[in-house]
Amino acid sequence: NVWWRNTKRNYRMEIIDSHIHIGNLSDEETITPEQVREQLTSWGVSGGLMIPIAKRGGNDNLRIHTTLYANAIKAGFDVALYANPQMLDVSPDLSHFLNFQFKALKIHPDAVIFSDQLIYQVCEIATFLKLPLMIHTGANDCCHAGRFETFIQQYPELKFVLCHARPSAEAFPLMMKYPNVWIDIAFLPFHDLSVNFTKDIEDRILFGTDYPANRWFPHLGDETEWYQQQITSIIKTFPSEVAEKMLCQNYNRLFTK
């Protein structure tokens, strides 16, 4: 637990990041769990959920992913199984990849094409395993939040995490309509969170950063300043009990069994 200070209030709370990446950030840079641990600890963050970085086209090295999961767990992180069509082709029920205590499944329909049939397959697997399904959302037709309403409606027992909550004009109405919809706020403009926030959804919002994907965007500036701003924006904007839900309690309810 770490003191977080601003001009009005002092806080003492645990902070957990629900959206962290490891693996090849570029051809020249590989991010290890140990590197992430060192940075997060220096920022007062106790841990979080690690996911391998998705490659465009889905040409992921599945053996390397297995090593990444093992190293992440060894470093004290939770892990989410990044599933793609390549994996589903090798192991239609993903049983070949389930040697770890995964906390969620994750798909990235913008990095690699996912047909509706494949998304249904992933929903069935996540439902059987009783794991939340994390889905990258964005502005493109393949991954805008509204695309997934059919699946959300047909799998009411399955918790969907709309990563990035994009576009917010679709993601937040889905949260209001369906109690099985969660979001993480990685790269979500903070204004979009503040103007769409209601008490009805405060228990389903996860602090997440997509770290270290911020390195792809030099305009975000200094890494430490950028990361801590994600935390202080929540603390300055919301009452302490709501901030604590976003920063750690919701994570524990969703991913800790």
PASEBA-1860 file (N, C-alpha, C; in nm, 3 decimals):
! residues 257
1> NVWWRNTK> 0.083/-0.119/0.000/0.000/0.000/0.000/0.088/0.125/0.000 ~ 0.045/0.225/-0.071/0.125/0.345/-0.092/0.040/0.468/-0.067 ~ 0.103/0.570/-0.010/0.033/0.698/0.004/0.024/0.767/-0.131 ~ -0.095/0.808/-0.166/-0.113/0.893/-0.284/-0.163/1.028/-0.237 ~ -0.093/1.134/-0.275/-0.122/1.267/-0.223/-0.167/1.361/-0.335 ~ -0.261/1.448/-0.300/-0.289/1.563/-0.384/-0.323/1.680/-0.292 ~ -0.367/1.788/-0.348/-0.386/1.908/-0.266/-0.501/1.897/-0.169 ~ -0.591/1.803/-0.192/-0.711/1.794/-0.109/-0.709/1.677/-0.012
9> RNYRMEII> -0.659/1.561/-0.059/-0.679/1.441/0.019/-0.556/1.352/0.020 ~ -0.543/1.270/0.122/-0.441/1.165/0.126/-0.511/1.029/0.117 ~ -0.450/0.936/0.047/-0.508/0.803/0.033/-0.405/0.698/0.070 ~ -0.453/0.589/0.119/-0.369/0.472/0.135/-0.447/0.354/0.079 ~ -0.405/0.303/-0.035/-0.480/0.196/-0.099/-0.388/0.115/-0.189 ~ -0.430/-0.007/-0.217/-0.359/-0.090/-0.313/-0.401/-0.049/-0.454 ~ -0.307/-0.055/-0.547/-0.335/-0.022/-0.686/-0.292/-0.140/-0.772 ~ -0.383/-0.185/-0.859/-0.357/-0.301/-0.944/-0.393/-0.264/-1.088
17> DSHIHIGN> -0.305/-0.297/-1.180/-0.322/-0.264/-1.321/-0.378/-0.386/-1.394 ~ -0.495/-0.371/-1.453/-0.563/-0.485/-1.515/-0.524/-0.507/-1.661 ~ -0.430/-0.426/-1.713/-0.400/-0.436/-1.856/-0.253/-0.401/-1.879 ~ -0.166/-0.502/-1.865/-0.021/-0.485/-1.881/0.027/-0.582/-1.988 ~ 0.128/-0.540/-2.066/0.178/-0.626/-2.172/0.324/-0.666/-2.151 ~ 0.356/-0.782/-2.205/0.493/-0.833/-2.207/0.518/-0.892/-2.345 ~ 0.646/-0.904/-2.379/0.681/-0.961/-2.509/0.751/-0.859/-2.597 ~ 0.736/-0.876/-2.728/0.808/-0.794/-2.825/0.732/-0.665/-2.853
25> LSDEETIT> 0.778/-0.557/-2.791/0.718/-0.426/-2.817/0.755/-0.380/-2.957 ~ 0.872/-0.417/-3.002/0.919/-0.392/-3.138/1.026/-0.495/-3.169 ~ 1.080/-0.490/-3.290/1.186/-0.584/-3.325/1.310/-0.562/-3.240 ~ 1.324/-0.440/-3.187/1.443/-0.406/-3.109/1.421/-0.412/-2.958 ~ 1.297/-0.422/-2.914/1.270/-0.412/-2.771/1.176/-0.521/-2.723 ~ 1.221/-0.597/-2.626/1.139/-0.699/-2.561/1.116/-0.660/-2.416 ~ 0.992/-0.663/-2.373/0.955/-0.626/-2.237/0.939/-0.752/-2.153 ~ 1.011/-0.762/-2.044/1.004/-0.878/-1.956/0.918/-0.846/-1.834
33> PEQVREQL> 0.863/-0.949/-1.769/0.788/-0.925/-1.646/0.872/-0.857/-1.538 ~ 0.998/-0.891/-1.532/1.085/-0.831/-1.430/1.100/-0.681/-1.452 ~ 1.111/-0.640/-1.578/1.119/-0.497/-1.608/0.991/-0.425/-1.569 ~ 0.878/-0.488/-1.599/0.750/-0.427/-1.563/0.735/-0.420/-1.411 ~ 0.774/-0.526/-1.342/0.766/-0.527/-1.195/0.846/-0.412/-1.136 ~ 0.966/-0.390/-1.185/1.050/-0.282/-1.133/0.983/-0.147/-1.151 ~ 0.926/-0.124/-1.267/0.862/0.004/-1.293/0.736/0.021/-1.209 ~ 0.649/-0.080/-1.209/0.524/-0.067/-1.135/0.547/-0.047/-0.987
41> TSWGVSGG> 0.645/-0.118/-0.932/0.676/-0.102/-0.791/0.719/0.041/-0.762 ~ 0.798/0.100/-0.850/0.844/0.238/-0.828/0.728/0.336/-0.836 ~ 0.619/0.298/-0.901/0.502/0.385/-0.913/0.395/0.353/-0.810 ~ 0.424/0.262/-0.717/0.330/0.231/-0.612/0.220/0.135/-0.652 ~ 0.243/0.057/-0.756/0.144/-0.039/-0.805/0.190/-0.179/-0.766 ~ 0.100/-0.256/-0.706/0.140/-0.383/-0.646/0.143/-0.500/-0.743 ~ 0.076/-0.488/-0.857/0.074/-0.599/-0.951/-0.032/-0.579/-1.056 ~ -0.072/-0.689/-1.119/-0.175/-0.677/-1.220/-0.183/-0.798/-1.311
49> LMIPIAKR> -0.251/-0.778/-1.422/-0.281/-0.883/-1.518/-0.195/-0.864/-1.642 ~ -0.113/-0.964/-1.675/-0.021/-0.957/-1.788/-0.074/-1.034/-1.908 ~ -0.051/-0.976/-2.027/-0.097/-1.033/-2.153/0.015/-1.018/-2.255 ~ 0.047/-1.122/-2.332/0.147/-1.105/-2.438/0.103/-1.000/-2.540 ~ 0.198/-0.926/-2.593/0.169/-0.827/-2.695/0.124/-0.898/-2.822 ~ 0.013/-0.851/-2.881/-0.041/-0.913/-3.001/0.037/-0.869/-3.124 ~ 0.064/-0.962/-3.212/0.128/-0.930/-3.339/0.022/-0.910/-3.447 ~ 0.042/-0.812/-3.531/-0.048/-0.791/-3.644/-0.048/-0.915/-3.733
57> GGNDNLRI> -0.167/-0.960/-3.771/-0.178/-1.078/-3.854/-0.183/-1.208/-3.777 ~ -0.155/-1.201/-3.647/-0.167/-1.319/-3.563/-0.052/-1.417/-3.572 ~ 0.061/-1.372/-3.625/0.176/-1.464/-3.637/0.254/-1.470/-3.506 ~ 0.187/-1.511/-3.402/0.248/-1.515/-3.270/0.324/-1.645/-3.249 ~ 0.436/-1.635/-3.180/0.513/-1.753/-3.145/0.456/-1.811/-3.017 ~ 0.380/-1.920/-3.030/0.308/-1.974/-2.916/0.401/-2.032/-2.810 ~ 0.516/-2.081/-2.852/0.614/-2.131/-2.755/0.667/-2.017/-2.670 ~ 0.694/-1.905/-2.734/0.741/-1.788/-2.659/0.634/-1.740/-2.562
65> HTTLYANA> 0.508/-1.744/-2.605/0.400/-1.703/-2.516/0.399/-1.788/-2.389 ~ 0.420/-1.918/-2.405/0.422/-2.007/-2.289/0.532/-1.966/-2.192 ~ 0.647/-1.931/-2.245/0.757/-1.885/-2.160/0.721/-1.754/-2.091 ~ 0.655/-1.665/-2.163/0.615/-1.537/-2.105/0.519/-1.558/-1.987 ~ 0.423/-1.649/-2.003/0.329/-1.675/-1.893/0.403/-1.727/-1.770 ~ 0.493/-1.821/-1.792/0.567/-1.879/-1.680/0.649/-1.772/-1.608 ~ 0.714/-1.686/-1.684/0.796/-1.581/-1.623/0.710/-1.477/-1.552 ~ 0.594/-1.448/-1.607/0.505/-1.350/-1.544/0.455/-1.402/-1.409
73> IKAGFDVA> 0.417/-1.528/-1.404/0.370/-1.587/-1.278/0.484/-1.591/-1.177 ~ 0.602/-1.626/-1.223/0.718/-1.628/-1.135/0.746/-1.490/-1.077 ~ 0.718/-1.384/-1.155/0.739/-1.247/-1.108/0.624/-1.195/-1.022 ~ 0.522/-1.279/-1.001/0.413/-1.242/-0.911/0.293/-1.179/-0.976 ~ 0.280/-1.191/-1.107/0.166/-1.133/-1.178/0.060/-1.238/-1.208 ~ -0.064/-1.192/-1.226/-0.167/-1.275/-1.285/-0.147/-1.274/-1.436 ~ -0.204/-1.374/-1.505/-0.190/-1.381/-1.650/-0.325/-1.407/-1.715 ~ -0.342/-1.348/-1.835/-0.458/-1.374/-1.920/-0.410/-1.445/-2.044
81> LYANPQML> -0.483/-1.545/-2.087/-0.447/-1.621/-2.206/-0.489/-1.541/-2.329 ~ -0.389/-1.498/-2.406/-0.418/-1.430/-2.532/-0.448/-1.535/-2.638 ~ -0.573/-1.538/-2.682/-0.618/-1.639/-2.778/-0.633/-1.575/-2.916 ~ -0.590/-1.647/-3.018/-0.609/-1.599/-3.155/-0.648/-1.717/-3.244 ~ -0.688/-1.691/-3.368/-0.730/-1.802/-3.456/-0.623/-1.908/-3.474 ~ -0.498/-1.870/-3.475/-0.387/-1.964/-3.486/-0.394/-2.067/-3.372 ~ -0.417/-2.020/-3.250/-0.427/-2.109/-3.136/-0.551/-2.198/-3.145 ~ -0.662/-2.139/-3.188/-0.785/-2.215/-3.196/-0.775/-2.324/-3.303
89> DVSPDLSH> -0.693/-2.300/-3.405/-0.671/-2.400/-3.508/-0.588/-2.516/-3.453 ~ -0.487/-2.483/-3.373/-0.401/-2.586/-3.313/-0.477/-2.666/-3.208 ~ -0.557/-2.595/-3.128/-0.627/-2.658/-3.016/-0.767/-2.595/-3.006 ~ -0.868/-2.653/-3.072/-0.999/-2.590/-3.080/-1.063/-2.555/-2.946 ~ -1.029/-2.629/-2.840/-1.083/-2.595/-2.708/-0.978/-2.528/-2.619 ~ -0.862/-2.496/-2.678/-0.750/-2.431/-2.609/-0.688/-2.515/-2.499 ~ -0.726/-2.643/-2.492/-0.676/-2.727/-2.382/-0.523/-2.739/-2.384 ~ -0.464/-2.728/-2.503/-0.319/-2.739/-2.515/-0.247/-2.625/-2.444
97> FLNFQFKA> -0.319/-2.514/-2.422/-0.257/-2.394/-2.367/-0.298/-2.365/-2.224 ~ -0.371/-2.454/-2.163/-0.430/-2.424/-2.032/-0.351/-2.486/-1.917 ~ -0.220/-2.477/-1.923/-0.137/-2.532/-1.817/-0.115/-2.434/-1.703 ~ -0.164/-2.312/-1.716/-0.145/-2.210/-1.615/-0.281/-2.171/-1.555 ~ -0.275/-2.107/-1.441/-0.397/-2.060/-1.375/-0.436/-1.924/-1.434 ~ -0.488/-1.927/-1.556/-0.525/-1.803/-1.621/-0.643/-1.738/-1.551 ~ -0.642/-1.606/-1.548/-0.749/-1.529/-1.486/-0.853/-1.481/-1.586 ~ -0.819/-1.486/-1.716/-0.910/-1.438/-1.820/-0.862/-1.489/-1.954
105> LKIHPDAV> -0.949/-1.481/-2.055/-0.910/-1.495/-2.194/-0.911/-1.356/-2.257 ~ -0.825/-1.335/-2.356/-0.818/-1.206/-2.424/-0.812/-1.229/-2.575 ~ -0.893/-1.155/-2.651/-0.883/-1.157/-2.796/-0.863/-1.014/-2.845 ~ -0.801/-1.003/-2.963/-0.768/-0.872/-3.020/-0.816/-0.870/-3.165 ~ -0.945/-0.843/-3.187/-0.999/-0.851/-3.324/-0.946/-0.745/-3.419 ~ -0.869/-0.648/-3.368/-0.809/-0.549/-3.456/-0.671/-0.592/-3.504 ~ -0.602/-0.676/-3.427/-0.471/-0.725/-3.467/-0.483/-0.841/-3.565 ~ -0.589/-0.918/-3.552/-0.608/-1.035/-3.637/-0.758/-1.055/-3.657
113> IFSDQLIY> -0.796/-1.098/-3.776/-0.939/-1.109/-3.810/-1.004/-1.220/-3.728 ~ -1.115/-1.186/-3.664/-1.198/-1.282/-3.591/-1.335/-1.283/-3.655 ~ -1.372/-1.397/-3.710/-1.509/-1.413/-3.759/-1.604/-1.424/-3.641 ~ -1.731/-1.401/-3.666/-1.830/-1.420/-3.559/-1.827/-1.563/-3.508 ~ -1.806/-1.659/-3.599/-1.801/-1.799/-3.557/-1.689/-1.824/-3.457 ~ -1.572/-1.763/-3.481/-1.462/-1.780/-3.388/-1.490/-1.711/-3.255 ~ -1.556/-1.598/-3.259/-1.589/-1.530/-3.133/-1.687/-1.615/-3.052 ~ -1.784/-1.677/-3.120/-1.873/-1.769/-3.050/-1.794/-1.883/-2.987
121> QVCEIATF> -1.695/-1.934/-3.058/-1.612/-2.043/-3.004/-1.540/-1.998/-2.878 ~ -1.484/-1.878/-2.881/-1.414/-1.826/-2.763/-1.511/-1.805/-2.648 ~ -1.631/-1.755/-2.678/-1.731/-1.736/-2.572/-1.766/-1.868/-2.505 ~ -1.779/-1.973/-2.586/-1.809/-2.105/-2.530/-1.696/-2.153/-2.439 ~ -1.573/-2.134/-2.482/-1.458/-2.176/-2.402/-1.452/-2.097/-2.272 ~ -1.467/-1.964/-2.281/-1.462/-1.880/-2.161/-1.573/-1.916/-2.064 ~ -1.692/-1.945/-2.118/-1.804/-1.985/-2.032/-1.774/-2.116/-1.962 ~ -1.721/-2.213/-2.036/-1.688/-2.343/-1.978/-1.582/-2.329/-1.869
129> LKLPLMIH> -1.482/-2.245/-1.894/-1.373/-2.226/-1.798/-1.408/-2.130/-1.686 ~ -1.523/-2.062/-1.698/-1.568/-1.963/-1.600/-1.465/-1.852/-1.584 ~ -1.416/-1.803/-1.700/-1.320/-1.694/-1.702/-1.381/-1.574/-1.774 ~ -1.349/-1.452/-1.729/-1.392/-1.334/-1.804/-1.328/-1.333/-1.943 ~ -1.398/-1.273/-2.038/-1.346/-1.258/-2.173/-1.314/-1.112/-2.198 ~ -1.187/-1.082/-2.218/-1.140/-0.947/-2.247/-1.133/-0.930/-2.399 ~ -1.188/-0.820/-2.450/-1.190/-0.794/-2.593/-1.135/-0.655/-2.620 ~ -1.034/-0.647/-2.706/-0.985/-0.517/-2.749/-1.096/-0.447/-2.828
137> TGANDCCH> -1.125/-0.322/-2.793/-1.222/-0.244/-2.868/-1.156/-0.119/-2.922 ~ -1.206/-0.072/-3.036/-1.151/0.046/-3.100/-1.250/0.101/-3.201 ~ -1.203/0.193/-3.283/-1.292/0.264/-3.376/-1.323/0.183/-3.502 ~ -1.241/0.086/-3.535/-1.259/0.012/-3.661/-1.381/-0.080/-3.653 ~ -1.437/-0.110/-3.769/-1.558/-0.192/-3.775/-1.538/-0.329/-3.711 ~ -1.416/-0.383/-3.718/-1.390/-0.518/-3.667/-1.390/-0.524/-3.515 ~ -1.379/-0.408/-3.449/-1.361/-0.415/-3.304/-1.433/-0.305/-3.227 ~ -1.522/-0.230/-3.291/-1.596/-0.130/-3.213/-1.687/-0.200/-3.113
145> AGRFETFI> -1.706/-0.137/-2.998/-1.775/-0.203/-2.887/-1.911/-0.260/-2.927 ~ -1.984/-0.188/-3.011/-2.119/-0.232/-3.047/-2.121/-0.364/-3.122 ~ -2.011/-0.400/-3.186/-2.007/-0.527/-3.260/-2.035/-0.645/-3.169 ~ -2.002/-0.632/-3.041/-2.005/-0.747/-2.950/-2.135/-0.758/-2.871 ~ -2.232/-0.672/-2.902/-2.357/-0.677/-2.826/-2.428/-0.811/-2.842 ~ -2.426/-0.866/-2.961/-2.493/-0.995/-2.983/-2.439/-1.102/-2.889 ~ -2.308/-1.106/-2.874/-2.246/-1.206/-2.787/-2.275/-1.177/-2.640 ~ -2.269/-1.051/-2.603/-2.299/-1.010/-2.466/-2.440/-1.053/-2.428
153> QQYPELKF> -2.532/-1.035/-2.522/-2.672/-1.069/-2.497/-2.693/-1.219/-2.487 ~ -2.621/-1.295/-2.569/-2.643/-1.439/-2.574/-2.568/-1.515/-2.466 ~ -2.472/-1.450/-2.400/-2.395/-1.514/-2.293/-2.404/-1.429/-2.165 ~ -2.522/-1.422/-2.106/-2.539/-1.335/-1.989/-2.458/-1.378/-1.868 ~ -2.419/-1.505/-1.863/-2.341/-1.556/-1.750/-2.192/-1.526/-1.766 ~ -2.152/-1.483/-1.884/-2.011/-1.456/-1.914/-1.982/-1.308/-1.895 ~ -1.877/-1.278/-1.821/-1.837/-1.138/-1.800/-1.747/-1.095/-1.915 ~ -1.786/-0.988/-1.981/-1.710/-0.930/-2.092/-1.641/-0.805/-2.043
161> VLCHARPS> -1.510/-0.794/-2.069/-1.435/-0.672/-2.039/-1.402/-0.606/-2.171 ~ -1.464/-0.491/-2.197/-1.438/-0.417/-2.320/-1.315/-0.329/-2.297 ~ -1.199/-0.381/-2.337/-1.074/-0.309/-2.312/-1.073/-0.178/-2.391 ~ -1.042/-0.071/-2.324/-1.034/0.064/-2.380/-1.171/0.133/-2.389 ~ -1.279/0.054/-2.382/-1.414/0.112/-2.385/-1.433/0.207/-2.503 ~ -1.402/0.157/-2.623/-1.407/0.243/-2.740/-1.504/0.188/-2.844 ~ -1.573/0.273/-2.915/-1.594/0.413/-2.880/-1.682/0.425/-2.756 ~ -1.658/0.527/-2.677/-1.730/0.538/-2.549/-1.880/0.553/-2.570
169> AEAFPLMM> -1.920/0.609/-2.683/-2.064/0.625/-2.711/-2.134/0.491/-2.728 ~ -2.058/0.384/-2.749/-2.116/0.249/-2.758/-2.088/0.170/-2.631 ~ -1.967/0.183/-2.575/-1.928/0.099/-2.461/-2.011/0.130/-2.336 ~ -2.028/0.257/-2.304/-2.099/0.289/-2.180/-2.248/0.254/-2.187 ~ -2.318/0.277/-2.298/-2.456/0.227/-2.305/-2.466/0.075/-2.289 ~ -2.366/0.001/-2.339/-2.367/-0.144/-2.318/-2.353/-0.177/-2.170 ~ -2.271/-0.102/-2.098/-2.259/-0.124/-1.953/-2.391/-0.099/-1.882 ~ -2.461/0.006/-1.924/-2.589/0.040/-1.860/-2.695/-0.065/-1.891
177> KYPNVWID> -2.686/-0.126/-2.009/-2.789/-0.219/-2.054/-2.765/-0.361/-2.003 ~ -2.637/-0.400/-1.991/-2.605/-0.538/-1.958/-2.515/-0.544/-1.835 ~ -2.560/-0.613/-1.730/-2.478/-0.620/-1.606/-2.354/-0.705/-1.619 ~ -2.338/-0.779/-1.728/-2.218/-0.862/-1.748/-2.110/-0.790/-1.828 ~ -2.127/-0.659/-1.852/-2.028/-0.582/-1.926/-1.943/-0.499/-1.830 ~ -1.812/-0.517/-1.842/-1.713/-0.440/-1.768/-1.627/-0.364/-1.870 ~ -1.551/-0.268/-1.822/-1.452/-0.202/-1.907/-1.320/-0.189/-1.831 ~ -1.210/-0.180/-1.907/-1.091/-0.120/-1.848/-1.069/0.014/-1.917
185> IAFLPFHD> -0.998/0.102/-1.851/-0.988/0.241/-1.899/-0.854/0.269/-1.965 ~ -0.785/0.164/-2.012/-0.657/0.183/-2.079/-0.675/0.270/-2.203 ~ -0.604/0.384/-2.203/-0.606/0.479/-2.315/-0.744/0.540/-2.341 ~ -0.838/0.519/-2.250/-0.966/0.588/-2.262/-0.947/0.733/-2.221 ~ -0.981/0.830/-2.305/-0.971/0.970/-2.261/-1.046/0.989/-2.129 ~ -0.980/1.050/-2.032/-1.040/1.058/-1.900/-1.172/1.135/-1.901 ~ -1.185/1.229/-1.992/-1.311/1.303/-2.005/-1.425/1.207/-2.036 ~ -1.398/1.107/-2.121/-1.503/1.010/-2.156/-1.548/0.930/-2.035
193> LSVNFTKD> -1.454/0.899/-1.945/-1.491/0.829/-1.822/-1.573/0.919/-1.731 ~ -1.528/1.040/-1.711/-1.593/1.129/-1.614/-1.734/1.167/-1.658 ~ -1.756/1.191/-1.786/-1.889/1.235/-1.830/-1.987/1.119/-1.841 ~ -1.936/0.996/-1.855/-2.025/0.880/-1.867/-2.041/0.803/-1.737 ~ -1.969/0.842/-1.634/-1.972/0.768/-1.509/-2.107/0.782/-1.440 ~ -2.157/0.670/-1.387/-2.275/0.670/-1.300/-2.251/0.568/-1.189 ~ -2.327/0.579/-1.083/-2.317/0.483/-0.973/-2.351/0.342/-1.017 ~ -2.431/0.330/-1.123/-2.474/0.199/-1.169/-2.359/0.115/-1.224
201> IEDRILFG> -2.251/0.181/-1.266/-2.142/0.107/-1.330/-2.011/0.113/-1.252 ~ -2.008/0.176/-1.136/-1.882/0.195/-1.065/-1.817/0.065/-1.020 ~ -1.896/-0.042/-1.008/-1.843/-0.172/-0.967/-1.786/-0.252/-1.085 ~ -1.790/-0.197/-1.207/-1.745/-0.272/-1.325/-1.643/-0.193/-1.409 ~ -1.573/-0.103/-1.344/-1.468/-0.024/-1.410/-1.334/-0.064/-1.353 ~ -1.240/-0.100/-1.441/-1.108/-0.148/-1.400/-1.001/-0.047/-1.440 ~ -0.912/-0.018/-1.347/-0.793/0.060/-1.381/-0.703/-0.024/-1.468 ~ -0.667/0.027/-1.584/-0.576/-0.041/-1.674/-0.504/0.062/-1.758
209> TDYPANRW> -0.384/0.030/-1.800/-0.302/0.129/-1.871/-0.252/0.085/-2.008 ~ -0.252/-0.046/-2.037/-0.192/-0.096/-2.160/-0.040/-0.079/-2.160 ~ 0.017/-0.051/-2.043/0.161/-0.032/-2.033/0.233/-0.156/-2.083 ~ 0.343/-0.145/-2.160/0.413/-0.021/-2.199/0.378/0.029/-2.338 ~ 0.253/0.005/-2.382/0.214/0.051/-2.516/0.222/0.202/-2.531 ~ 0.229/0.275/-2.418/0.246/0.419/-2.427/0.375/0.457/-2.501 ~ 0.470/0.366/-2.506/0.597/0.394/-2.575/0.578/0.406/-2.726 ~ 0.466/0.358/-2.775/0.437/0.375/-2.918/0.391/0.517/-2.950
217> FPHLGDET> 0.362/0.596/-2.845/0.303/0.728/-2.865/0.389/0.834/-2.796 ~ 0.492/0.883/-2.864/0.586/0.978/-2.801/0.518/1.104/-2.748 ~ 0.404/1.140/-2.807/0.337/1.263/-2.762/0.286/1.252/-2.619 ~ 0.281/1.130/-2.563/0.235/1.114/-2.426/0.339/1.160/-2.324 ~ 0.462/1.176/-2.369/0.565/1.233/-2.282/0.629/1.132/-2.189 ~ 0.685/1.185/-2.080/0.759/1.104/-1.984/0.677/0.987/-1.932 ~ 0.738/0.869/-1.929/0.666/0.746/-1.893/0.612/0.751/-1.750 ~ 0.694/0.794/-1.656/0.649/0.800/-1.517/0.536/0.900/-1.500
225> EWYQQQIT> 0.553/1.016/-1.560/0.448/1.118/-1.550/0.319/1.070/-1.612 ~ 0.328/1.005/-1.729/0.208/0.954/-1.796/0.137/0.850/-1.710 ~ 0.212/0.754/-1.656/0.151/0.645/-1.581/0.085/0.697/-1.453 ~ 0.157/0.780/-1.380/0.101/0.829/-1.254/-0.017/0.922/-1.277 ~ -0.022/0.987/-1.393/-0.137/1.071/-1.423/-0.264/0.988/-1.436 ~ -0.249/0.864/-1.485/-0.366/0.777/-1.496/-0.427/0.750/-1.357 ~ -0.339/0.738/-1.259/-0.385/0.712/-1.122/-0.439/0.838/-1.057 ~ -0.364/0.946/-1.066/-0.405/1.069/-0.997/-0.533/1.127/-1.056
233> SIIKTFPS> -0.560/1.104/-1.183/-0.686/1.152/-1.241/-0.805/1.087/-1.172 ~ -0.793/0.958/-1.143/-0.902/0.889/-1.072/-0.915/0.942/-0.930 ~ -0.804/0.956/-0.861/-0.806/0.998/-0.721/-0.860/1.140/-0.705 ~ -0.824/1.227/-0.797/-0.868/1.366/-0.787/-1.014/1.385/-0.826 ~ -1.064/1.296/-0.911/-1.197/1.315/-0.968/-1.307/1.249/-0.887 ~ -1.278/1.131/-0.830/-1.384/1.052/-0.768/-1.368/1.045/-0.617 ~ -1.478/1.025/-0.544/-1.468/1.002/-0.399/-1.376/0.884/-0.371 ~ -1.316/0.883/-0.253/-1.216/0.782/-0.222/-1.270/0.640/-0.234
241> EVAEKMLC> -1.397/0.618/-0.195/-1.451/0.482/-0.202/-1.469/0.437/-0.347 ~ -1.500/0.530/-0.436/-1.513/0.496/-0.578/-1.375/0.475/-0.640 ~ -1.281/0.562/-0.608/-1.144/0.547/-0.658/-1.087/0.412/-0.618 ~ -1.113/0.371/-0.495/-1.059/0.243/-0.448/-1.119/0.126/-0.524 ~ -1.247/0.137/-0.559/-1.308/0.032/-0.640/-1.237/0.021/-0.775 ~ -1.216/0.134/-0.841/-1.153/0.132/-0.973/-1.009/0.085/-0.967 ~ -0.937/0.126/-0.863/-0.794/0.101/-0.858/-0.758/-0.038/-0.806 ~ -0.848/-0.103/-0.732/-0.811/-0.237/-0.684/-0.930/-0.327/-0.654
249> QNYNRLFT> -1.035/-0.276/-0.593/-1.141/-0.366/-0.545/-1.212/-0.438/-0.659 ~ -1.241/-0.366/-0.768/-1.309/-0.430/-0.880/-1.222/-0.540/-0.942 ~ -1.093/-0.514/-0.950/-0.999/-0.615/-1.000/-1.007/-0.741/-0.914 ~ -1.003/-0.724/-0.784/-1.005/-0.840/-0.695/-1.136/-0.917/-0.707 ~ -1.247/-0.848/-0.725/-1.375/-0.917/-0.738/-1.383/-0.995/-0.868 ~ -1.325/-0.940/-0.975/-1.337/-1.006/-1.104/-1.236/-1.118/-1.123 ~ -1.112/-1.096/-1.083/-1.005/-1.188/-1.119/-0.955/-1.277/-1.006 ~ -0.989/-1.244/-0.882/-0.939/-1.324/-0.770/-1.046/-1.422/-0.727
257> K> -1.009/-1.548/-0.728/-1.105/-1.653/-0.691/-1.057/-1.726/-0.567
END
